[in-house]
Amino acid sequence: MTPFMDNTPLTPMDSPLWDDIDDTATLNTLLRGEISAAETYDLAISKFEGKPAASELRRIRDEHHAAMSVLRDRVRANGGDPADSSGPWGTFASVVTGTAMALGMKPVLSALRQGEEHGISEYQKAVNSEVTDTCRILIEQELLPKCRQHVNALQHLSTNLN
């Protein structure tokens, strides 16, 4: 007999609403991506010093820093230790950005856009994985829309680059 049928009070473990999903690993993966993005923007901004695009790139970088903060807070709230480096993806992103910087401003913007598109893909994978509703809402309503806005901003910068 199930707890529903005998009128025995439900315990949290019996409840069909009990959620034992741990978002820590997913959140740390996303955090490493945001750290990588911020590092990449730091590199790219130097290529645009004195140009109007520099302020837009700083704004985007600052939004990645804000996302890092939110993700760190969520990892801690789950009882985990937040990632403190970008890991292998950060190294790869730095190499790509460095190569693009040698070629000019448009390739840098293209590399940044590709990084944002990779971030969108990572956020989509997280949303489609087994995460809590709290994590899914954070991604869908806050983090993912920012990445999409960044892609549009970078496309606009590239189109209007003199």
C-alpha positions as CSV (number, residue, x, y, z in Angstrom):
1,M,0.0,0.0,0.0
2,T,1.3,3.5,-0.9
3,P,1.4,6.3,1.6
4,F,-1.5,7.9,-0.4
5,M,-3.8,5.0,0.1
6,D,-3.5,4.5,3.9
7,N,-3.6,8.2,4.9
8,T,-0.2,7.9,6.5
9,P,1.5,11.4,6.4
10,L,4.1,11.7,3.8
11,T,7.7,12.2,4.7
12,P,10.0,14.2,2.4
13,M,11.5,11.0,1.0
14,D,8.1,9.6,0.2
15,S,6.9,12.7,-1.5
16,P,6.7,12.7,-5.3
17,L,7.8,16.3,-5.1
18,W,11.0,15.6,-3.2
19,D,13.9,16.7,-5.3
20,D,17.3,15.2,-4.6
21,I,19.0,16.5,-7.7
22,D,22.4,18.1,-7.0
23,D,23.1,21.0,-9.5
24,T,26.7,21.6,-8.2
25,A,28.5,19.9,-11.1
26,T,26.4,21.5,-13.7
27,L,26.7,24.9,-12.1
28,N,30.4,24.6,-11.8
29,T,30.7,23.6,-15.5
30,L,28.7,26.8,-16.4
31,L,30.8,28.8,-14.0
32,R,34.0,27.7,-15.7
33,G,32.5,28.8,-19.0
34,E,31.7,32.2,-17.6
35,I,35.2,32.5,-16.1
36,S,36.6,31.7,-19.6
37,A,34.4,34.3,-21.2
38,A,35.5,37.0,-18.8
39,E,39.2,36.1,-19.4
40,T,38.6,36.1,-23.1
41,Y,37.0,39.6,-23.1
42,D,39.8,40.9,-20.9
43,L,42.2,39.8,-23.7
44,A,40.0,41.2,-26.5
45,I,39.4,44.6,-24.9
46,S,43.0,45.6,-25.3
47,K,42.6,45.2,-29.1
48,F,39.8,47.8,-29.0
49,E,41.3,50.4,-26.7
50,G,40.4,53.9,-27.8
51,K,37.6,52.6,-30.1
52,P,33.9,52.9,-29.4
53,A,33.6,49.1,-29.3
54,A,35.7,48.9,-26.2
55,S,33.0,50.1,-23.9
56,E,30.5,47.6,-25.3
57,L,33.0,44.8,-24.8
58,R,33.6,45.9,-21.2
59,R,29.8,45.9,-20.6
60,I,29.6,42.3,-21.9
61,R,32.6,41.3,-19.8
62,D,31.0,42.8,-16.7
63,E,27.8,40.8,-17.4
64,H,29.9,37.7,-17.5
65,H,31.4,38.7,-14.1
66,A,27.9,39.1,-12.8
67,A,26.9,35.6,-14.1
68,M,30.0,34.3,-12.4
69,S,28.9,35.8,-9.1
70,V,25.4,34.3,-9.4
71,L,26.7,30.9,-10.3
72,R,29.2,30.9,-7.4
73,D,26.4,31.8,-5.0
74,R,24.3,28.9,-6.3
75,V,27.1,26.4,-6.0
76,R,27.7,27.6,-2.4
77,A,23.9,27.4,-1.7
78,N,24.1,23.7,-2.8
79,G,26.9,23.1,-0.4
80,G,29.6,22.9,-3.0
81,D,32.9,24.6,-3.7
82,P,32.8,27.0,-6.7
83,A,35.3,26.5,-9.5
84,D,38.0,29.1,-9.4
85,S,39.5,28.7,-12.9
86,S,38.2,28.3,-16.5
87,G,40.0,24.9,-16.9
88,P,40.9,23.6,-20.4
89,W,38.2,25.5,-22.2
90,G,39.8,28.8,-20.9
91,T,43.1,27.8,-22.3
92,F,41.6,27.0,-25.7
93,A,39.6,30.2,-25.8
94,S,42.7,32.2,-25.0
95,V,44.6,30.6,-27.9
96,V,41.7,31.2,-30.3
97,T,41.4,34.8,-29.1
98,G,45.2,35.4,-29.3
99,T,45.2,34.1,-32.9
100,A,42.3,36.3,-33.8
101,M,43.9,39.3,-32.3
102,A,46.9,38.9,-34.6
103,L,44.5,39.0,-37.5
104,G,42.5,42.0,-36.7
105,M,39.3,43.3,-35.0
106,K,36.7,41.5,-37.0
107,P,38.3,38.1,-36.3
108,V,38.3,39.0,-32.6
109,L,34.6,39.8,-32.7
110,S,34.0,36.6,-34.6
111,A,35.9,34.6,-32.0
112,L,34.0,36.3,-29.2
113,R,30.7,35.5,-30.9
114,Q,31.6,31.9,-31.3
115,G,32.5,31.8,-27.6
116,E,29.0,33.2,-26.8
117,E,27.4,30.6,-29.1
118,H,29.3,27.9,-27.3
119,G,28.0,29.3,-24.0
120,I,24.5,29.2,-25.4
121,S,25.0,25.6,-26.3
122,E,26.3,24.7,-22.8
123,Y,23.3,26.5,-21.2
124,Q,20.9,24.6,-23.5
125,K,22.6,21.3,-22.5
126,A,22.2,22.2,-18.9
127,V,18.5,23.1,-19.3
128,N,17.9,19.8,-21.1
129,S,19.7,17.8,-18.4
130,E,18.5,16.7,-15.0
131,V,18.6,20.0,-13.0
132,T,16.3,21.5,-10.4
133,D,13.6,23.8,-11.4
134,T,15.5,26.6,-9.6
135,C,18.6,26.0,-11.7
136,R,16.5,25.7,-14.9
137,I,14.7,29.0,-14.2
138,L,18.0,30.8,-13.5
139,I,19.4,29.6,-16.8
140,E,16.3,30.2,-18.9
141,Q,15.3,33.6,-17.5
142,E,18.7,35.2,-16.6
143,L,21.8,33.6,-18.0
144,L,20.8,32.3,-21.4
145,P,19.0,35.6,-22.5
146,K,22.2,37.5,-21.7
147,C,24.3,35.3,-23.9
148,R,21.8,35.7,-26.7
149,Q,22.0,39.5,-26.3
150,H,25.8,39.3,-26.4
151,V,25.7,37.5,-29.8
152,N,23.5,40.2,-31.1
153,A,25.7,43.0,-29.7
154,L,28.8,41.4,-31.2
155,Q,27.2,40.9,-34.6
156,H,26.2,44.6,-34.5
157,L,29.7,45.6,-33.5
158,S,31.2,43.5,-36.4
159,T,28.7,45.0,-38.9
160,N,29.5,48.5,-37.9
161,L,33.3,48.1,-37.6
162,N,35.2,50.7,-39.6
